[in-house]
Amino acid sequence: MTSFLKEVLDDIQKKGLDISELTFILPSKRAGTFLKDILSKSIDRTIFAPEILSIEEFVESLSELHYASNTELLFSFYRVYQELTPESEQETFDQFSKWGQLLLQDFNEIDRYLIDADHIFDYLKSIKEINHWSLAEEQTTYIKNYLAFWNRLKIYYNRFREALILNKKGYQGLVYRQAANSLEPYIVSHPNKKHIFIGFNALNKAEERIIQELLQQDLAIIYWDIDTVFLDNPIHDAGLFIRQHLKTWPFFKQNDFNWIGNNYRSEKNIHTIAVPKNIGQVKYIGELLDTLPQADLKKTAVVLGDETLLMPLLNSIPQKVEAINITMGLPLKSVPLASLFDLLFKIQKNHVNQLYYKDVVAILSHSFIQTVLTHENHNYGNHIINYIQSNNIVTLTVEKIIALAKAKEHVITTLFQSWENSPEKAFKNCTQLILTLKTQLDLEKSKNLLALEYLYRFNQIFNELQRYNETYKLISNSTTLHYLYKELLSNETLDFQGEPLQGLQIMGMLESRVLDFETVIISSVNEGILPAGKSTNSFIPFDVKLENGLPTYKEKDAVYTYHFYRLLQRAKNVYIIYNTEPDVLNGGEKSRFITQLQIENIHTIKHSIVAPKVEVAQKEPKVIKKTETVIKRLQQIAANGFSPSSLTNYIRNPLDFYYEKVLKIQNFEDVEETVAANTLGSVIHQTLEDFYTPHKGHYLTEEHLKQMKNLIDGNVTHHFKMFYKEGDMTKGKNLIILEVAKRYILNFINKEIETLKEGHQIKIIDLEKELDILVNIPELDFKVRLKGTVDRIDEFDGTLRIIDYKTGKVSQGQVEIIDWEDITLDYDKYSKSFQILAYAYMINETQEFSQTIEAGVISFKNLQGDYFLKFGIKPSSRSRDKEHGISKDTLEAFHRELKKLILEICNPEIDFIEKEVRKF
């Protein structure tokens, strides 16, 4: 394959031109790098390198203006806006910035296409007057102000343009207009300078005027890269612009057109691949690269239609790819440090000294902050987080955080102190934070080179913002500062280091201009990406753009059509990948380019639907071996005592038991913004204990229970403060839960009163009774204890009852069993039965029953009918007969199952095997 650039250089050498004296002008800097490389291989003698410029560099040199950044342009424009707009009608910089950027884009287009600005703005004004019935005798204030704005657009444009030219600066369009107007003196001062324009397609009017004038003066040669297939087809968008140039440029009426190639019809392997999801595309590219020979990788380009896929792609590149050159940079907004400043801006947005705990924890947990909050092996960030969680703090003051920081008070002050809507204070704090982080990272500089580069770039951003603020004094609050920060950040990239001419090339579509590769892999070939499709971000309506020769979405689509087909012209192997499952915000169905390739029928298109080989780990249950150390720990647990809840935890999932009891890993306790179920249960249990304790050993009376009702409000509130600590119970869901707790207790006491009125007797025997017994297991050579706390023991009409309170809903079926073996196998059905039987067993071992007893659950969510849900044994699942009492036979049967369970837990031959836990 002979590349387009090589063909151009060969033709120049045939013409006998002195390459050293030429000025090469290309669409991009990247193309210039490849041109130098081909030039070095095409000549056999030492020469001075020619001048090689991108079109933007050449135009800038012609205009004698310098490109200004978007942010600087916005500030300058706002200053002009303030000068020309009556004070009563002026918007704040925040409001202005929303539409100011849009208007700057329109100014840019108007100048690039050399449109008469006065004409187009008068045209727009006339349209708006017609639309808003301005000829009516009386106009509202709103209509007057609206029309006044459109009247002033022309004045804004002219004054803004003058101000920029005075400062030798400009946006791209202004630079282009000035260059076109400055061409004559340039030609006079460079009468013998030869310009070589290479690989252009869509030109704006300013570029057309410059190139045509240089061609007419015999100071330029232009080389087009177009194929006869596209040029001869009057409706093919890939040839749209060059057909127009060929038709309308006077130069081509008398001179040859260089060049019309015939490369597209050459044999090609074109493969379109349908892959689900973006990540599937990059995984497939990785697989594809792995199949290519090493030698072919040097002639291969991966062109990303969606440039946000760069990082996933880099993680999918196979190891065999030794050299990679990435033409696009890593967006600075994607680096870890960006998330830290996003968190700081989030806190400052509505800073009222009371900070939300999640925002505080997010900052303190950030990897960069963790490093600076460590002092003498103590991490003050973790200390503050633990304090927040243990005290259930939802909001806390800056002063409180600073007080907890102790030795790191200065860092916490920098992070959380209010900027008070003062940009100066914001710059001071952010700069101080960057310096603090730098000091810490410098301690191990060799390990933190990349992090230090991040810091340097962010320091540059804040320095630039500070310079703008000092110059224009328009940043008045944190919201404006954040907007401008994001604007600057979005344009910043970290460049990858590498040899630009070696290895696999990874680039965006625009970077591929003028370049040729034997193997081309193009991703994200979907509508909305390639091509981008319709976009209406402009003050100028579609029909006005057509009327005045401004580009519309059709021309923009044609630009990408040309780039797409130009990549295919000289390629031998083409892989076109598209997403079969795009989301609403990320492109649509497969691109029209693919359909067009199929309809043209020039090449045989191989199509396939691929599911990339994404390695998905099979969900294998985890298995923990019982080592000697684990067995010793189990013996300690047994000696201290198994609790009914720990045993049911083992039944539910042996791995949870292992983590919690053997390794002593506690469940992470986050701050309860809304009262958790276990907190509600603790409050109700404690309140009922307070109410019934004075009546231990006595029969309950209606009077006792009525007195309890009067104490509900105070006791429940007191216990919520005790268990919920500094959490707020005065509003929202928490207030509802507080009232629910009161209602649960009230309903329960009312049920107890109803029971007494029906002639029953209730005697309170004990409350929250702690039980601890030895379990007789001869097979084990160590002691095993069982311990627990039973909520209530009473006598109901002379029958001893063991009661377990439950704040959740429990049904009668959950306290009944059919087959004893199931009680240690099915957690969901029998965990409640297991617990109450364990309590009954322990009480019997403590004081042997002389009579049948009852055990059961009182569910506060299920207080209808007989609210005491008794344990029962059913002969079969279909039988309605039940045995509710707990006899010695019942306890012996339970002892057998308990013994089996404990033997299983302590058996070194039976591993801890993970169970799948049902989630509701």
Secondary structure, DSSP 8 states (H G I E B T S, - for coil): ---HHHHHHHHHHHTT--GGGEEEEES-HHHHHHHHHHHHHH-SS-----EEEEHHHHHHHHHT-EE--HHHHHHHHHHHHHHHS-GGG---HHHHHHHHHHHHHHHHHHHHTT--HHHHHHHHHHHHHHHTTTTSSS--HHHHHHHHHHHHHHHHHHHHHHHHHHTTEE-HHHHHHHHHHTHHHHHHH-TT-EEEEES--S--HHHHHHHHHHHHTT-EEEE--EEHHHHH-TT-GGGHHHHHHHHH-THHHHS--S-EE--TTS--EEEEEEESSHHHHHHHHHHHHHHS-HHHHTTEEEEESSGGGHHHHHTT--TT---EEE-S-EEGGGSHHHHHHHHHHHHHHT--SEEEHHHHHHHHHSHHHHHHTEETTEEHHHHHHHHHHHTT-SEEEHHHHHHHHGGGHHHHHHHHS--TT-HHHHHHHHHHHHHHHHHHHHTTGGG-HHHHHHHHHHHHHHHHHHHHHHHH----SHHHHHHHHHHHHHT-EE---S-TTSSEEEEETGGGTT---SEEEEE--BTTTSS------SSS-HHHHHHHT---HHHHHHHHHHHHHHHHHS-SEEEEEEESS--TTS--SB-HHHHHHHHH-SS-EEEEE-------------EE---HHHHHHHHHHHHH-B-HHHHHHHHH-HHHHIIIIIS---------SS--HHHHHHHHHHHHHHHHGGGTTSB--HHHHHHHHHHHHHHHHHHHHHHHTT---SSHHHHHHHHHHHHHHHHHHHHHHHHHHTT--EEEEEEEEEEEEE---TTSSS--EEEEEEEEEEEETTEEEEEEEESS---GGGGEES-GGGGGT-HHHHHHHHHHHHHHHHHHHHS--SS-BEEEEEETT--SSS-EEE-EE-SSSS----B-SB-HHHHHHHHHHHHHHHHHHH-TTS-EE-------
